[in-house]
Amino acid sequence: MRWLIGIAALLVLVAVGWVAVFNAEPIVLHLGPTRTHTLPLAQALLVAFAAGAIVVGLVAGMQAGARSVRRWQARRRARHQTEKARAVAHARDLVWT
């Protein structure tokens, strides 16, 4: 499995290098009405791809966290219902015996 991750990382690095080599021209990035920043097109593309990956990762993490909380709550509810049923059964045994 590690070698597969290593190969995937190597392919990503080759793709990043490929994009950087063929997109070295500078572009002007407008950050506001009067503020601009000049950077290579490859850098702007990589920053945009990384920002997208971060957003996707955060959304997926939030969904997984919410799913985990719902499962925990369901287990807790089931455990409490089981304890309550056991206590009621014990109380009935005490009363009717």
Buried (B, 14 or more C-beta within 10 A) or exposed (E): EEEEEEEEEEEEEEEBEEBBEEBEEEBEEEEEEEEEEEEBBBBBBBEEEEEEEEEEEEEEEEEEEEEEEEEEEEEEEEEEEEEEEEEEEEEEEEEEE
